[in-house]
């Protein structure tokens, strides 16, 4: 049976590192735990942000024009959430699946990651381009009637994201500690 170059590389890496992590992380459990934590949290938080904005865009579709400042703002945030979620998710899946011991699964996940990376960067490019194009209009709108910004009253809205960070940290610590 002919094995691909990726399968050979993955198989060799798994044999040489006891399948705990990709070669770039295997010698440093702290770095593996940190990456598991950050990428898992990024995926979850990015999905939350993109989902919230998608619901807002959908709910306001009847009365918001696509070139309204609020529509552009929502779409920029949606794209940012998609970029962070897809990039973090691709890496999280790659790291979590590495220790499965199945080179074929790891190869499929690595290929999926390579397909998702350009999508993530594409969302990031669109987000930046839309921001650059809309920035003068958004700033003009914001300067028309400045409203006071009361961020302190919004602190309770951070409970769920902080909980996700705590759970992601606990999962990553447990996964590395129990290997």
C-alpha positions as CSV (number, residue, x, y, z in Angstrom):
1,X,0.0,0.0,0.0
2,X,1.4,3.4,-1.0
3,X,1.6,5.9,1.8
4,X,1.5,9.6,1.1
5,X,4.4,11.9,2.2
6,X,2.1,13.4,4.8
7,X,1.3,9.9,6.3
8,X,5.0,9.1,6.4
9,X,5.8,12.4,8.1
10,X,3.0,12.0,10.6
11,X,3.8,8.4,11.3
12,X,7.5,9.2,11.9
13,X,6.5,12.2,14.1
14,X,4.2,10.0,16.2
15,X,6.8,7.3,16.7
16,X,9.5,9.8,17.7
17,X,7.3,11.8,20.1
18,X,5.2,9.1,21.7
19,X,2.2,10.7,19.9
20,X,1.6,13.3,22.6
21,X,1.8,16.3,20.3
22,X,3.2,17.6,17.0
23,X,7.0,17.7,17.0
24,X,7.1,21.4,17.4
25,X,5.3,21.1,20.8
26,X,6.2,17.6,22.1
27,X,9.2,18.7,24.1
28,X,7.2,21.4,26.0
29,X,4.0,20.3,27.7
30,X,3.4,23.9,28.9
31,X,3.5,25.1,25.4
32,X,1.1,22.3,24.3
33,X,-1.3,23.2,27.1
34,X,-1.1,26.9,26.3
35,X,-1.9,26.2,22.6
36,X,-4.7,23.9,23.4
37,X,-6.2,26.5,25.7
38,X,-5.8,29.5,23.4
39,X,-7.0,27.7,20.3
40,X,-10.0,26.1,21.9
41,X,-11.1,29.3,23.5
42,X,-10.5,31.2,20.3
43,X,-12.8,28.8,18.4
44,X,-15.6,29.1,21.0
45,X,-15.4,32.8,21.5
46,X,-15.1,33.4,17.7
47,X,-18.2,31.3,17.2
48,X,-20.1,33.2,19.9
49,X,-19.2,36.5,18.3
50,X,-20.0,35.5,14.7
51,X,-23.2,33.8,15.8
52,X,-24.4,36.9,17.8
53,X,-23.7,39.2,14.8
54,X,-25.3,36.8,12.4
55,X,-28.5,36.7,14.5
56,X,-28.5,40.6,14.7
57,X,-27.9,40.9,10.9
58,X,-30.8,38.4,10.3
59,X,-33.1,40.1,12.7
60,X,-32.5,43.6,11.2
61,X,-32.6,42.5,7.6
62,X,-36.0,44.1,7.0
63,X,-35.1,47.6,8.0
64,X,-31.3,47.9,7.8
65,X,-29.8,48.8,4.5
66,X,-26.5,47.0,3.7
67,X,-24.6,50.3,3.5
68,X,-25.9,51.6,6.8
69,X,-23.1,52.2,9.3
70,X,-24.6,49.7,11.8
71,X,-24.9,47.0,9.0
72,X,-21.3,47.5,8.1
73,X,-20.2,47.4,11.7
74,X,-22.1,44.1,12.3
75,X,-20.6,42.6,9.2
76,X,-17.1,43.6,10.2
77,X,-17.5,42.0,13.6
78,X,-19.1,38.9,12.0
79,X,-16.1,38.5,9.7
80,X,-13.7,39.0,12.6
81,X,-15.5,36.3,14.6
82,X,-15.5,33.9,11.6
83,X,-11.7,34.5,11.1
84,X,-10.9,33.8,14.7
85,X,-13.3,30.8,15.0
86,X,-12.1,29.1,11.9
87,X,-8.4,29.6,12.5
88,X,-8.6,28.7,16.2
89,X,-10.9,25.8,15.4
90,X,-8.6,24.3,12.8
91,X,-5.6,24.4,15.1
92,X,-7.6,23.2,18.1
93,X,-8.9,20.2,16.1
94,X,-5.4,19.5,15.0
95,X,-3.9,19.6,18.5
96,X,-6.8,17.7,20.1
97,X,-6.7,14.9,17.5
98,X,-2.9,14.4,17.5
99,X,-2.8,11.9,20.3
100,X,-5.4,9.7,18.8
101,X,-2.7,7.3,17.6
102,X,-4.4,7.0,14.2
103,X,-2.1,8.5,11.5
104,X,-4.9,8.4,9.0
105,X,-7.2,10.6,11.2
106,X,-4.4,13.0,11.9
107,X,-3.6,13.2,8.2
108,X,-7.3,14.0,7.4
109,X,-7.4,16.7,10.2
110,X,-4.1,18.2,8.9
111,X,-5.7,18.4,5.4
112,X,-8.8,20.0,6.8
113,X,-6.7,22.5,8.6
114,X,-4.9,23.4,5.4
115,X,-8.3,24.0,3.7
116,X,-9.6,26.1,6.6
117,X,-6.5,28.3,6.9
118,X,-7.2,30.2,3.6
119,X,-10.8,30.6,4.6
120,X,-9.7,32.1,7.9
121,X,-7.3,34.5,6.3
122,X,-9.9,35.4,3.6
123,X,-12.4,36.4,6.3
124,X,-9.6,38.4,7.9
125,X,-8.8,40.1,4.6
126,X,-12.5,40.9,4.0
127,X,-12.8,42.3,7.5
128,X,-9.8,44.6,7.1
129,X,-10.9,45.7,3.6
130,X,-14.4,46.5,4.7
131,X,-13.1,48.4,7.7
132,X,-10.7,50.4,5.5
133,X,-13.5,51.2,3.0
134,X,-16.1,52.1,5.7
135,X,-13.9,53.8,8.2
136,X,-14.5,57.4,7.1
137,X,-18.2,56.9,7.0
138,X,-18.3,55.2,10.4
139,X,-16.2,57.9,12.0
140,X,-18.3,60.7,10.4
141,X,-21.5,59.0,11.8
142,X,-20.0,58.6,15.3
143,X,-18.9,62.2,15.4
144,X,-22.4,63.5,14.4
145,X,-24.0,62.9,17.8
146,X,-21.5,61.5,20.2
147,X,-23.1,59.4,22.9
148,X,-21.5,58.6,26.2
149,X,-19.9,55.2,26.3
150,X,-20.7,53.3,29.5
151,X,-18.7,50.2,29.3
152,X,-18.9,49.5,33.0
153,X,-22.5,48.5,32.8
154,X,-21.7,45.9,30.2
155,X,-19.2,43.9,32.4
156,X,-21.8,41.3,33.3
157,X,-21.9,40.4,29.5
158,X,-18.4,39.0,29.9
159,X,-19.5,36.2,32.3
160,X,-20.0,33.6,29.6
161,X,-16.7,34.4,27.7
162,X,-14.8,34.2,31.0
163,X,-16.4,30.9,31.8
164,X,-15.4,29.6,28.4
165,X,-11.8,30.7,29.0
166,X,-11.8,28.9,32.4
167,X,-13.3,25.7,31.0
168,X,-10.8,25.8,28.0
169,X,-7.9,26.3,30.4
170,X,-9.1,23.4,32.6
171,X,-9.6,21.1,29.6
172,X,-6.1,21.9,28.2
173,X,-4.4,21.5,31.6
174,X,-6.2,18.2,32.2
175,X,-5.4,16.9,28.7
176,X,-1.7,17.6,29.0
177,X,-1.5,16.6,32.6
178,X,-3.2,13.2,32.1
179,X,-1.2,12.2,29.0
